Amino acid sequence: MSAEQPGPAPSGQATFVNTFTLRTTPEEFEEAFVRTARFLERQPGFLAYTLVRHLEEPQSYVNIARWTDVASFRAAVTQAEFGPHAEALRAISTSSSGLYTERRSATVEER
């Protein structure tokens, strides 16, 4: 997870997408990730996250986190208390991340 997100802050919800490639076991990564997620869950503006693991490449994960707005996300990840969480994840994985704004979506209702 990165605190550096360039560009203007769009209004509305923000989606943070972060891909991870592990340099450790999936179990160790998931333990570190949960500690980070618990910190972020307590921050104003946090809505939800989903961590998914690639079915054919078990060292690859993607986190999709939703925030009420870009400002809330940036406030959370620029706190001094977030630094150790980010460092712990960087120590065991490489990552690539970005902030997105929703453009279209669809939901299928139960049939």
Secondary structure as GFF3:
##gff-version 3
##sequence-region A 1 111
A	DSSP	beta_strand	14	22	.	.	.	ID=ss1
A	DSSP	alpha_helix	26	41	.	.	.	ID=ss2
A	DSSP	beta_strand	46	53	.	.	.	ID=ss3
A	DSSP	beta_strand	60	67	.	.	.	ID=ss4
A	DSSP	alpha_helix	70	77	.	.	.	ID=ss5
A	DSSP	three_ten_helix	80	82	.	.	.	ID=ss6
A	DSSP	alpha_helix	83	92	.	.	.	ID=ss7
A	DSSP	beta_strand	93	100	.	.	.	ID=ss8
###
